[in-house]
Amino acid sequence: MGEIAASRKAIIEPARETRVCRETEVLVVGGGPAGIAAAVAAARNGADTTLIERYNHLGGMATGGLVILIPHMSAGTAEQEVAGICQEIVDRLDAIGGARHPNRKLLGSADSEVIRKLKHYHDFVVDGRVRMSVIVDPELLKCVLNNMIEEAGVKLYLHSWGSKAIVDGTKVEGAVFESKSGRQAILSKRTIDATGDGDIFASAGTEFEDTVDHSLRSGMLAVVFRLGDVDYLKFSEFRQSEPVAHKVIMDEIRAVGGFPLLPLATHRDDQVWVNNWVPGNDCLNVEHLTNAEVKVRKVMLKAHEIFKKKMPGFEKSFILDTASQIGTRGSRRLLGEYVVTAQDLHSGTVYDDTIAAIPRFTENLSSKTPNRCIPYRSLVPRTTENLLVAGRCFSSDVTANDVLNLIPFCVQMGEAAGTAAALSLKNHVSPRQVNYRMLQNRLLDQGAWLPKKVRRAETEVKGVHPVSR
């Protein structure tokens, strides 16, 4: 009996042959904000590029996750630190009525009338200054992203779950994915892990850290939902004019599930999206993921009744939808050539190989509150070759990751990773040997923003400047 019981704890799968369905120069695994930017950037820079995504849509948290705010694209001045592909997405949404944001001409303004109009919308005003934050229509965003991928010439596979890296020694040579067509493989010269959870680099044996601080935002799950037929401006006026009464109602709603639910503006004033932070869960644990999905939907029903009965503006509201994919915020993090730390954030370090600048959330730019930066080295594994990382699984400690893994910053990392992958192929070097000055200049050519310290550096860019230290 003991031998039989033991044998049921595991099964032995027979060896099998996996069909190679495609060979490509750059393979991007994961079609969220980072993956989209990586695939588009790689393709536009001349690489034959393939993108695989497990859901039926692109955009990840920004679409299926209903996290429809792209915040902190500027830091309280007239400049906009998050640009490039992220701004292109906004421009395309603007053209079809799919975005709400301040006029770019108003960035940095402290005009009282401007502030009065914009203060109702989350992160449009920070510390008395107009900031660029964008609220998007998630369904139109799916369409925009489809168009960008198609126009760039990227080969797209939806409904395709990247499950395992193909590895030869220390070199990643593609990935295996599962779909309704069965188990298949894609061979690639460069692979970009944009899965969020680092699924590909973990399966490749790459070093990573997975400690999660459950007191931080990144240590909590979410199942976002939307409410329709809301008078959002009535609600916002109440929230600002009667903060004590508003807090009493919000505390009652929080008590329903033991976690906060925050109604936020959408791109139209008759809807809200309700963000939430469910503690004590691991987004790599399928039982935790299941429990969070079930729990939030139960809480949603009870909380909505309180909203309808007690919160001004919600009297006629109804549950519009719930997110088609769960909100995951933090898990595995690459141990890369450089690990971004909380101390780096505090000091505002500008690295020689900076590929993104990140505005602070609650303070505007000043000498005492500089922007935070992300170095290219944090996208590069220490030993694994032909692999780059983009998105929230980049190399960082848990505190820095909590700050730097929001949607617009993941787009910046993706654009840098995709561009670097293409440059490495063109110059016949490994990703870790990419000339970072050349990479920075290419990003600037593409419309990205970088700190003055690294813009158009006089350093000769024809030689190789490896990122290893």
Stockholm file with secondary structure:
# STOCKHOLM 1.0

chainA/1-469         MGEIAASRKAIIEPARETRVCRETEVLVVGGGPAGIAAAVAAARNGADTTLIERYNHLGGMATGGLVILIPHMSAGTAEQEVAGICQEIVDRLDAIGGARHPNRKLLGSADSEVIRKLKHYHDFVVDGRVRMSVIVDPELLKCVLNNMIEEAGVKLYLHSWGSKAIVDGTKVEGAVFESKSGRQAILSKRTIDATGDGDIFASAGTEFEDTVDHSLRSGMLAVVFRLGDVDYLKFSEFRQSEPVAHKVIMDEIRAVGGFPLLPLATHRDDQVWVNNWVPGNDCLNVEHLTNAEVKVRKVMLKAHEIFKKKMPGFEKSFILDTASQIGTRGSRRLLGEYVVTAQDLHSGTVYDDTIAAIPRFTENLSSKTPNRCIPYRSLVPRTTENLLVAGRCFSSDVTANDVLNLIPFCVQMGEAAGTAAALSLKNHVSPRQVNYRMLQNRLLDQGAWLPKKVRRAETEVKGVHPVSR
#=GR chainA/1-469 SS CHHHHHHTTCCCCCCCCCEEEEEEEEEEECCSHHHHHHHHHHHHTTCCEEEECSSSSSCGGGTTTCCCEECCSSCSSSSCSSCHHHHHHHHHHHHTTCEECCCGGGTTCCCHHHHHHHTTSTTTEETTEECCCEEECHHHHHHHHHHHHHHHTCEEECSCEEEEEEEETTEEEEEEEEETTEEEEEEEEEEEECSSSCHHHHHTTCCEECCCCTTSGGGCBBCCEEEESCCHHHHHHHHHHCHHHHHHHHHHHHHHHTSCEEEEECSSTTEEEEEECBCSCCTTCHHHHHHHHHHHHHHHHHHHHHHHHHSTTCTTCEEEEECSSCBCCCCCEECBSSCBCHHHHHHTCCCTTEEEEECCSSSCCCSSSCCEEEEGGGGSBSSCBSEEECSTTSSBCHHHHHHHCSHHHHHHHHHHHHHHHHHHHHTTCCGGGCCHHHHHHHHHHTTCCCCGGGTTCSSCCSSCCCSCC
#=GC SS_cons         CHHHHHHTTCCCCCCCCCEEEEEEEEEEECCSHHHHHHHHHHHHTTCCEEEECSSSSSCGGGTTTCCCEECCSSCSSSSCSSCHHHHHHHHHHHHTTCEECCCGGGTTCCCHHHHHHHTTSTTTEETTEECCCEEECHHHHHHHHHHHHHHHTCEEECSCEEEEEEEETTEEEEEEEEETTEEEEEEEEEEEECSSSCHHHHHTTCCEECCCCTTSGGGCBBCCEEEESCCHHHHHHHHHHCHHHHHHHHHHHHHHHTSCEEEEECSSTTEEEEEECBCSCCTTCHHHHHHHHHHHHHHHHHHHHHHHHHSTTCTTCEEEEECSSCBCCCCCEECBSSCBCHHHHHHTCCCTTEEEEECCSSSCCCSSSCCEEEEGGGGSBSSCBSEEECSTTSSBCHHHHHHHCSHHHHHHHHHHHHHHHHHHHHTTCCGGGCCHHHHHHHHHHTTCCCCGGGTTCSSCCSSCCCSCC
//
